[in-house]
Amino acid sequence: MASNKALDLKEACRWGIVSGGFACFYYGGTYLETKEGEKLSYLQELYDLYLKQ
């Protein structure tokens, strides 16, 4: 996906923290989706909670 938006290192780190934490709760660190975008919806919820801290 191409974008003209500048890269944001802080945002990349936030997504990395949320993704790493999420991976800790699944065998082998892999969440198998049953439908497209399912994992992203879970990560978005965690990301929003992380930003509230």
C-alpha angles and dihedrals in degrees: 000000000000121000136174090214115117116249114258114206094193091054091047089053091049091053090046092053093048093045093048092050091048091050091055091070098056129074107259090003091274125122112199112213122220090199135019115276095015095120092046091055090055092046092049090056091051092045091054091049090048091054091053092061 
